[in-house]
């Protein structure tokens, strides 16, 4: 991955002239400053930022929002902290600080010299602040994330003049699939600029990526091989080694940048590559090496004929290999599945209706087609939307979720579209960009879109048509680019008929509608239980007592997946350290009472007979769902019982 270190620093007079021409003409003459810096300055200008004067509002998370983001990014932060402590030892007393930022530019963790941190906080270099380029202009963190490369931004190279006292070096951090997770940065007083800083930060970022790779492909859980490469045997086990994860079938599952360089690969093409295409040695031979002496390096040859040293490490392989390591988590005899390839795959626990929704979402997620998710409250619409985002090409950018039903009507306009300073009573003096601008480059998720007021529906339609947003209170339009996913539990066609929802907006949102099934209609409860328990208690093998499991299977789950997860979280908390089975005594009292209450024979899929839906389409869907559930997912048997062909059943499930 190339770096943009900007080693030939432009002199201050040239930067002043470039800034003057940008402000006067809105463009930069060629060859005045480095192309990478010029592109970043132009992006900053196009985002509506002014180099001088007061800076417009930039997102700044509250303490609760920061805590939630730290929890979401806990794996990255946990692996980064020890490395950052090491980095601090190398930079102590240099009037500088280290910073970890997420992929959306939010600062997650900082360290450094207290005196400099005090100065840095005056320009919001503190946890919770966003330093994405669209809010702070050219800066090492934001520009490294935007360009996905190592960057040094020194003194007046910063787009905003107020940041000119800084010199900053930032390096992106990726997982083993190439997904951009964030950036590591060292910022200091511009008078202390040193060209070695970038190399130090680059090494620290590689150390974090190593730790993330080892966790993702932990031999205790990973069903495959881990290969460690270097051109010298002494280089194996160091930060300079290449790392490659190989599945049992020989396909490549993950790598670090050093391995990609060594093998002539890139991350986008990695999933389509098999081991035999990059190494002359066979998979069987590597397996044999891993069985005999995994710590001994061997010479292998790449497809280009280059000789390298490799150490092969075996994970918990199936079959006769490593039988002592092969332990599968079970819930009353239901095995857990292989580690999912991406976020959408992690949602697939075997239900045919949900599988069809996932497959259709994959086909459109990187196309300019809006998704509309429908389903009952608690079925996981936001979880599904986030999984689509994290599985798409936009996964390294922001995922911005807005609940249209939770915001007061007098605030939702400012929340969505942003506002200029002083636009209304109580507005912040510096204004705010709005959630739509925050989603630029990423995904905007509008939950409960059916509750959006009619007046705002017209403004949202204009944004979707023009692909630009005008803040409340005036100002010039700002171009935005985002993937749109909406969700609602309401019947939008009925809302159209009643005049509560705009028809033109509905057809703009309804690029592809996906109906997420209620938990009572799903056929994968046992696997969903196993996956949830594995997430809640990753270091323990916990099962559910058979009688409790049977009661959970027959329960109608009015709160859907949200209710299930909360119940299991409580049950896990009530388990003693020596206990491995969840029984009645670990369940919440209200759930136990509901599970033990006899169900009326008049109940029809959770509703009384006089409340049963009258339209044939709904009745057909419910009948198919119950039959598939009764057949435990066996679609051939379900089709036989329904008296239809299997192709017809597949078509109805897709619908």
C-alpha positions in Angstrom: 0.0 0.0 0.0 1.7 3.2 -1.1 2.2 6.0 1.4 1.8 9.7 1.0 4.4 11.0 3.3 4.8 14.3 1.5 8.5 14.2 2.2 9.3 17.2 0.1 7.6 19.8 2.3 6.3 22.9 0.4 7.6 26.2 1.8 5.1 28.4 3.7 4.9 31.0 1.0 3.8 28.5 -1.6 1.1 27.2 0.8 -0.1 30.7 1.4 -0.3 31.3 -2.3 -2.2 28.0 -2.9 -4.7 28.9 -0.1 -5.2 32.4 -1.5 -6.0 31.0 -5.0 -8.3 28.3 -3.6 -10.3 30.9 -1.7 -10.4 33.4 -4.7 -11.0 30.9 -7.5 -12.2 27.7 -6.0 -9.4 25.8 -7.7 -5.7 25.2 -7.5 -3.2 25.6 -10.4 -1.3 22.4 -11.3 2.1 21.8 -9.8 1.8 24.4 -7.1 1.6 21.9 -4.4 1.8 18.1 -4.4 -1.1 16.4 -6.2 -2.2 14.4 -3.1 -2.3 17.5 -1.0 -4.1 19.4 -3.7 -6.8 16.8 -4.0 -7.4 16.8 -0.3 -7.6 20.6 -0.2 -10.1 20.5 -3.0 -12.2 17.9 -1.2 -12.2 20.1 1.9 -13.3 23.1 -0.2 -16.1 21.1 -1.8 -17.3 20.0 1.6 -18.1 23.7 2.3 -15.2 24.3 4.7 -13.4 27.7 4.9 -9.7 27.6 5.6 -9.8 30.7 7.8 -12.2 32.0 10.4 -14.8 30.1 12.4 -15.1 26.4 11.8 -18.6 25.0 11.1 -20.0 22.4 13.5 -18.3 19.0 13.5 -19.8 15.9 15.2 -18.7 15.5 18.8 -20.0 12.5 20.6 -21.5 12.7 24.1 -20.1 10.6 26.9 -22.8 8.0 26.3 -22.3 7.9 22.5 -18.5 7.5 23.0 -19.1 4.7 25.5 -21.3 2.9 22.9 -18.7 3.4 20.2 -15.9 2.1 22.4 -18.0 -1.0 23.1 -18.7 -1.5 19.4 -15.0 -1.1 18.7 -13.8 -3.0 21.7 -11.7 -5.5 19.8 -9.8 -2.8 18.0 -9.3 -0.7 21.1 -8.3 -3.7 23.2 -5.5 -4.6 20.8 -4.4 -1.1 20.2 -4.0 0.0 23.8 -0.9 -2.1 24.6 0.7 -1.0 21.4 -0.1 2.6 22.1 1.5 2.3 25.5 4.7 1.0 23.8 4.5 3.9 21.3 4.2 6.4 24.2 7.4 5.1 25.7 9.2 5.9 22.4 7.7 9.4 22.1 7.5 10.5 25.7 8.6 14.1 26.4 8.5 15.1 22.7 5.6 17.5 23.0 3.3 15.1 21.2 0.4 12.7 21.6 -0.8 9.4 20.1 -4.4 8.9 18.8 -6.5 6.0 17.8 -9.5 6.8 15.5 -12.3 4.7 14.1 -13.0 4.3 10.4 -15.5 7.1 10.6 -12.9 9.5 12.0 -14.1 9.5 15.6 -11.2 9.7 18.1 -11.5 6.7 20.4 -8.3 6.8 22.6 -5.5 9.2 23.2 -2.2 9.3 25.2 0.7 11.7 25.4 2.5 14.5 27.1 -0.1 16.3 29.4 1.1 19.8 28.4 0.6 19.1 24.7 -2.7 17.3 25.2 -4.0 20.5 26.8 -3.1 22.5 23.7 -4.6 19.8 21.4 -7.9 19.8 23.2 -8.4 23.5 22.1 -8.8 22.2 18.6 -10.9 19.2 19.7 -8.1 16.6 19.5 -9.9 14.5 22.1 -11.9 11.3 22.3 -15.4 11.6 20.9 -14.5 14.3 18.3 -14.7 13.5 14.6 -11.6 14.2 12.5 -13.0 13.0 9.3 -11.7 15.1 6.4 -15.2 16.4 5.5 -15.4 18.1 9.0 -11.8 19.1 9.7 -10.3 19.5 6.2 -6.9 18.1 5.3 -5.4 16.4 8.4 -3.4 13.2 8.8 -6.2 11.1 10.4 -9.0 12.2 8.1 -6.9 12.1 4.9 -5.4 8.8 5.8 -8.9 7.3 6.2 -10.1 9.0 3.0 -7.1 8.0 0.8 -6.5 4.7 2.7 -2.8 5.3 2.9 -0.1 6.5 5.3 -0.1 10.3 5.4 2.0 13.1 7.0 0.4 16.5 7.2 2.8 19.2 8.5 2.0 22.7 9.8 0.3 24.9 7.1 -0.4 21.8 5.0 -3.5 21.5 7.2 -6.5 22.9 5.4 -7.8 24.8 8.4 -5.3 27.5 9.5 -6.2 26.9 13.2 -4.5 23.5 12.9 -1.3 24.9 11.5 0.6 24.4 14.8 0.4 20.6 14.4 2.5 18.1 12.6 0.8 14.7 12.2 1.6 11.2 10.9 -1.3 8.7 10.5 -1.4 5.1 9.2 -4.6 3.2 8.4 -5.4 -0.1 10.2 -7.0 -3.0 8.4 -8.4 -6.4 9.4 -7.4 -9.6 7.6 -10.1 -9.1 5.0 -8.8 -5.6 4.1 -11.7 -3.8 5.8 -10.6 -0.4 7.0 -11.0 -0.3 10.8 -9.4 3.0 11.7 -6.1 4.9 11.9 -3.2 5.3 14.3 -1.7 8.8 14.5 1.0 10.7 16.3 0.5 14.5 16.4 2.9 17.0 17.9 4.1 20.6 17.7 5.1 21.4 14.2 8.5 22.6 15.4 9.3 19.0 16.5 8.7 17.5 13.1 10.8 14.4 12.4 10.7 12.3 9.3 11.1 9.1 11.3 7.8 9.5 13.0 5.8 8.0 10.1 8.0 4.8 10.2 7.4 4.5 13.9 3.6 4.8 13.5 3.6 2.4 10.6 5.4 -0.2 12.7 2.9 0.3 15.5 -0.1 -0.1 13.2 1.4 -3.3 11.8 1.6 -4.6 15.3 -2.1 -3.9 15.9 -3.0 -5.7 12.6 -0.9 -8.7 13.7 -2.8 -8.9 17.0 -6.1 -8.6 15.2 -5.1 -11.3 12.7 -4.1 -13.7 15.5 -7.4 -13.2 17.2 -9.5 -13.6 14.1 -7.7 -16.8 13.2 -7.0 -18.2 16.7 -6.0 -21.8 16.3 -8.5 -22.8 19.1 -11.3 -21.7 16.9 -10.0 -21.3 13.3 -10.7 -24.3 11.1 -7.8 -24.0 8.8 -4.1 -23.2 8.5 -2.1 -20.1 9.4 1.0 -19.4 7.4 3.8 -17.1 8.5 6.1 -15.9 5.7 9.4 -14.2 5.4 12.3 -14.2 3.0 14.6 -15.1 6.0 13.7 -17.7 8.6 14.7 -15.2 11.4 12.0 -12.8 10.1 9.2 -15.2 11.0 7.5 -14.1 14.2 8.5 -10.5 13.8 6.3 -7.5 12.8 7.8 -7.8 9.3 6.3 -11.3 8.6 3.5 -12.0 6.1 0.4 -13.7 7.5 -2.0 -15.8 5.5 -5.1 -17.7 6.7 -6.1 -20.8 4.6 -9.4 -22.7 4.9 -9.6 -26.5 4.8 -10.6 -26.5 1.2 -7.5 -24.4 0.2 -9.3 -21.1 -0.3 -7.7 -18.0 1.2 -9.6 -16.4 4.1 -7.4 -13.5 5.2 -3.9 -11.9 4.9 -1.9 -8.9 6.1 -0.3 -6.4 3.8 3.2 -8.0 3.9 1.7 -11.3 2.7 -0.1 -9.6 -0.2 3.1 -7.9 -1.3 5.0 -11.1 -1.1 2.4 -13.1 -3.1 1.4 -10.4 -5.5 -2.2 -10.3 -4.3 -4.7 -7.6 -3.2 -7.5 -7.7 -0.7 -10.5 -7.4 -3.1 -9.4 -10.4 -5.1 -8.4 -12.5 -2.1 -11.6 -14.5 -1.6 -11.4 -15.9 -5.2 -7.8 -17.2 -4.8 -6.8 -20.7 -3.8 -3.6 -21.7 -2.2 -2.4 -23.6 -5.3 -2.5 -20.4 -7.3 0.1 -18.7 -5.1 2.3 -21.5 -3.8 3.9 -24.4 -5.6 3.6 -26.6 -2.5 0.3 -28.6 -2.1 -2.2 -28.2 0.7 -1.6 -31.8 1.8 2.1 -31.1 2.2 1.5 -28.0 4.4 -1.0 -30.0 6.5 1.7 -32.7 7.0 4.2 -30.1 8.1 1.7 -28.7 10.6 1.2 -32.1 12.1 4.8 -33.0 12.5 6.6 -29.8 13.7 4.6 -26.6 13.3 7.4 -24.5 14.8 9.9 -25.5 12.2 10.1 -23.2 9.1 10.3 -24.7 5.6 11.2 -23.3 2.3 8.4 -22.9 -0.2 8.1 -21.3 -3.6 5.6 -18.7 -4.7 3.9 -18.8 -8.1 6.5 -16.4 -9.4 9.3 -18.8 -8.4 10.5 -16.8 -5.4 11.8 -18.9 -2.4 10.5 -17.8 1.0 10.4 -19.4 4.5 7.1 -20.4 6.0 5.9 -21.7 9.3 2.6 -23.6 9.2 0.2 -23.6 12.2 -2.9 -25.8 12.2 -6.2 -24.7 13.7 -9.0 -26.9 15.0 -9.2 -28.9 11.8 -12.1 -31.3 11.3 -11.8 -35.0 10.5 -9.0 -37.1 12.0 -6.7 -34.1 12.4 -6.4 -32.7 15.9 -9.3 -34.7 17.4 -8.3 -33.4 20.8 -8.8 -29.8 19.6 -12.1 -30.4 17.9 -14.8 -29.2 20.3 -18.1 -27.8 19.0 -20.4 -25.7 21.2 -23.8 -27.2 21.4 -27.2 -26.2 22.7 -29.1 -29.4 23.5 -27.2 -31.2 20.7 -27.2 -28.4 18.1 -23.7 -27.7 16.8 -22.5 -24.2 16.2 -21.6 -23.3 12.6 -18.3 -22.3 11.1 -17.1 -18.8 11.7 -19.0 -16.5 9.2 -17.2 -14.9 6.4 -18.8 -11.4 6.9 -21.5 -9.6 8.8 -24.3 -10.8 6.6 -23.2 -14.4 6.8 -23.1 -14.1 10.6 -26.9 -13.4 10.5 -27.5 -16.7 8.6 -28.4 -19.4 11.2 -30.4 -21.6 8.8 -33.9 -20.0 8.3 -34.9 -20.2 4.6 -36.8 -16.9 4.6 -33.9 -15.0 6.1 -31.4 -16.7 3.8 -33.4 -15.5 0.8 -33.4 -11.9 2.2 -29.7 -12.0 2.7 -29.1 -13.4 -0.8 -31.2 -10.6 -2.3 -29.5 -7.9 -0.2 -26.1 -9.1 -1.4 -27.1 -8.6 -5.0 -28.0 -4.9 -4.6 -25.8 -3.7 -1.7 -23.1 -2.1 -3.9 -25.6 -0.8 -6.4 -27.4 2.6 -6.2 -30.6 0.8 -5.0 -32.3 1.8 -1.8 -33.3 -1.0 0.6 -36.6 -0.9 2.5 -36.7 -3.4 5.5 -40.1 -4.3 6.9 -40.9 -6.5 9.8 -42.2 -6.4 13.4 -40.5 -4.5 16.1 -37.5 -6.4 17.5 -36.8 -8.6 14.4 -33.4 -7.0 13.9 -33.9 -4.5 11.1 -31.1 -2.2 12.3 -28.9 -5.2 12.8 -29.6 -6.3 9.3 -28.9 -2.8 7.9 -25.6 -2.6 9.8 -24.7 -6.1 8.4 -25.4 -4.9 4.8 -23.2 -1.9 5.4 -20.3 -3.9 7.0 -20.5 -6.4 4.1 -20.5 -3.8 1.4 -17.7 -1.8 -0.3 -18.7 1.1 2.1 -17.8 -0.8 5.2 -14.9 1.5 6.0 -17.1 4.6 6.1 -19.7 5.8 8.6 -23.0 3.9 9.4 -25.4 6.6 10.6 -28.6 5.4 12.2 -31.6 7.8 12.8 -34.8 6.7 14.5 -37.5 8.9 13.0 -40.0 7.9 15.7 -37.7 8.7 18.6 -36.9 12.4 17.6 -39.4 15.2 18.5 -41.0 16.6 15.3 -39.4 20.1 16.0 -35.9 18.6 16.2 -35.8 16.0 13.4 -35.3 18.5 10.6 -32.2 20.0 12.3 -31.0 16.5 13.2 -31.2 15.2 9.7 -30.3 18.2 7.5 -28.0 20.2 9.9 -28.2 23.9 10.6 -26.3 27.1 10.4 -25.2 28.8 13.6 -28.1 30.8 15.0 -30.7 29.2 12.7 -33.2 28.9 15.6 -33.5 29.6 19.3 -31.2 27.2 21.2 -29.0 26.4 18.2 -25.3 25.9 18.8 -23.3 29.0 17.8 -21.1 26.9 15.4 -24.0 25.1 13.8 -24.2 21.3 13.1 -23.6 19.3 9.8 -26.6 17.0 10.3 -26.8 13.2 10.1 -27.2 13.1 6.3 -23.8 14.8 5.9 -22.3 12.5 8.5 -23.3 9.6 6.4 -21.3 10.9 3.3 -19.4 8.0 1.8 -21.2 5.5 4.0 -24.7 4.3 4.8 -27.7 6.3 6.1 -30.2 4.1 8.0 -33.6 5.7 8.6 -35.5 3.6 11.1 -39.2 3.9 11.4 -39.4 6.0 8.2 -43.2 5.6 8.3 -43.2 8.0 11.3 -41.5 10.9 9.5 -43.6 14.0 9.3 -45.0 14.9 5.8 -43.2 18.2 5.6 -39.8 16.5 6.1 -40.7 13.8 3.6 -40.6 16.4 0.9 -37.2 17.7 2.0 -35.8 14.1 2.2 -37.2 13.4 -1.3 -35.3 16.5 -2.6 -32.1 15.3 -1.0 -32.5 11.9 -2.7 -33.2 13.5 -6.1 -30.5 16.2 -6.0 -27.9 14.3 -3.9 -27.2 17.4 -2.0 -28.3 18.9 1.3 -29.0 22.5 2.3 -28.7 23.2 6.1 -31.5 24.7 8.1 -31.1 28.5 8.1 -29.5 28.7 4.6 -26.0 28.2 3.2 -24.9 26.7 0.0 -25.9 23.1 -0.9 -23.4 20.4 0.0 -23.1 17.3 -2.2 -23.6 14.0 -0.4 -23.1 10.4 -1.4 -24.6 7.6 0.7 -26.3 4.2 0.6 -29.8 4.5 1.8 -31.5 1.8 4.0 -34.9 2.5 5.5 -37.0 0.4 7.9 -40.5 0.4 9.2 -43.0 -1.8 11.0 -45.9 0.1 9.4 -47.8 -1.0 6.2 -46.6 1.8 3.9 -49.1 1.1 1.1 -51.8 1.6 3.7 -50.1 4.8 4.8 -50.1 6.0 1.2 -53.8 5.4 0.9 -54.5 7.3 4.0 -52.3 10.3 2.9 -49.8 9.9 5.7 -46.9 9.0 3.4 -45.9 10.6 0.1 -46.2 8.3 -2.9 -43.2 9.8 -4.7 -41.0 9.3 -1.7 -42.3 5.7 -1.2 -41.2 4.7 -4.7 -37.8 6.4 -4.2 -37.2 4.4 -1.1 -38.6 1.2 -2.3 -35.8 0.0 -4.5 -36.0 -3.4 -3.0 -38.3 -4.3 -0.1 -37.2 -7.2 2.2 -39.6 -8.6 4.8 -37.7 -9.9 7.8 -39.5 -12.8 9.5 -40.8 -12.7 13.1 -38.9 -15.0 15.4 -42.0 -17.2 15.9 -42.0 -17.9 12.1 -38.3 -18.8 11.9 -37.0 -22.3 11.7 -33.5 -21.7 13.1 -34.2 -21.0 16.8 -31.8 -23.6 18.0 -28.9 -22.3 15.9 -29.8 -18.7 16.9 -29.6 -19.7 20.6 -26.2 -21.3 20.0 -24.9 -18.3 18.2 -26.2 -15.9 20.9 -24.7 -17.9 23.8 -21.4 -18.1 22.0 -21.4 -14.3 21.7 -22.4 -13.8 25.3 -20.1 -16.4 26.9 -17.3 -17.0 24.3 -15.1 -18.9 26.8 -17.7 -21.3 28.1 -19.6 -24.2 26.6 -23.2 -23.5 27.8 -26.3 -25.5 26.8 -30.0 -25.1 27.4 -31.9 -27.8 29.4 -34.1 -29.9 27.0 -37.4 -29.0 28.7 -36.6 -25.3 28.6 -35.5 -25.5 25.0 -38.8 -27.2 24.0 -40.7 -24.4 25.8 -38.6 -21.7 24.0 -39.3 -23.4 20.7 -43.1 -23.2 21.2 -43.2 -19.6 22.6 -44.5 -16.9 20.3 -41.8 -14.3 21.2 -43.8 -11.0 20.9 -40.6 -9.1 21.4 -38.8 -11.1 18.7 -35.0 -11.3 18.7 -34.6 -8.4 21.0 -36.6 -10.3 23.7 -34.6 -13.5 23.1 -31.2 -11.8 23.4 -32.2 -9.9 26.6 -33.5 -13.2 28.1 -30.3 -15.1 27.3 -28.2 -12.2 28.6 -30.0 -12.4 31.9 -29.7 -16.2 32.0 -26.0 -16.0 31.4 -25.6 -13.5 34.2 -27.4 -15.8 36.6 -25.3 -18.8 35.8 -22.8 -19.7 38.5 -19.2 -20.2 37.4 -19.5 -24.0 37.7 -22.8 -24.3 35.9 -23.0 -25.1 32.2 -26.8 -25.6 31.6 -29.5 -22.9 31.5 -32.6 -24.1 33.4 -35.8 -22.5 34.5 -34.1 -20.9 37.5 -31.9 -18.8 35.2 -34.7 -17.3 33.1 -36.5 -14.0 34.0 -39.6 -14.6 36.1 -42.0 -12.9 33.5 -40.6 -15.2 30.8 -41.0 -18.3 32.9 -44.6 -17.3 33.6 -45.3 -16.8 29.9 -43.6 -20.1 28.9 -45.7 -22.0 31.4 -49.0 -20.4 30.5 -51.0 -22.8 28.4 -51.6 -21.5 24.8 -55.2 -21.2 23.7 -56.2 -23.7 21.0 -57.8 -20.8 19.2 -54.5 -19.1 18.7 -53.5 -18.6 15.1 -49.8 -17.9 14.7 -49.9 -15.8 17.9 -53.3 -14.1 17.3 -56.7 -15.2 18.4 -59.0 -16.6 15.7 -61.2 -13.5 15.6 -58.0 -11.4 15.2 -56.5 -13.6 12.5 -55.7 -11.8 9.2 -58.4 -12.1 6.6 -56.3 -11.6 3.4 -55.2 -14.7 1.6 -51.6 -13.5 1.1 -51.0 -13.2 4.8 -52.7 -16.5 5.6 -50.7 -18.2 2.9 -47.4 -16.7 4.3 -48.3 -17.9 7.8 -49.2 -21.4 6.6 -46.0 -21.7 4.7 -44.0 -20.4 7.7 -45.6 -22.9 10.2 -45.2 -25.8 7.8 -41.5 -25.1 7.2 -41.1 -24.8 11.0 -42.9 -28.1 11.6 -40.6 -29.8 9.0 -37.6 -28.3 10.8 -36.4 -26.6 7.6 -36.8 -29.6 5.3 -38.2 -27.8 2.3 -38.9 -31.0 0.3 -41.1 -32.4 3.1 -42.8 -28.9 3.6 -43.6 -28.8 -0.2 -45.1 -32.3 0.0 -47.3 -31.4 3.0 -48.5 -28.1 1.3 -49.3 -29.9 -1.9 -47.1 -27.7 -4.1 -43.8 -28.2 -6.0 -40.5 -27.5 -4.3 -39.9 -24.8 -7.0 -43.1 -23.1 -6.1 -42.2 -23.2 -2.4 -38.8 -21.6 -3.1 -40.5 -18.9 -5.1 -43.0 -18.1 -2.3 -40.2 -18.0 0.2 -38.3 -15.5 -2.0 -41.5 -13.4 -2.2 
